[in-house]
Amino acid sequence: MDQNTIDEGKTMGIIAYIFGLGTLIAWFMNKDKNNAFAAYHIRQGVKLFILTFVIYIVVNILIRTTHIWSLSYLQYIPLIFIVLGVMNANNGKTEPLPVIGTIGDK
């Protein structure tokens, strides 16, 4: 991937990590441009969006069954991934997010 592609896709890559709406906005922005760098980060953003819902559901079920309220801190995991993803997009890197980054890749 050349530097020009990375520079053009940085903004869309950063926007892709803003939950749901940001991912959709980045997808529509990249629809006509077909920027490979932005597309990579949009895919990572979709995976992160799905992970957020899974964690939310699992943590709520665990809290309701075990009554261990400190488990609610697990819901901050996606926030850590958002920061990592934004840092990667801003620095022009295409590194996968930990744990979920390679799911669904060929």
Summary of the structure (lengths in Angstrom):
residues: 106
radius of gyration: 15.3
end to end distance: 17.9
largest distance: 52.0
contacts: 302
relative contact order: 0.16
helix: 75%
strand: 0%
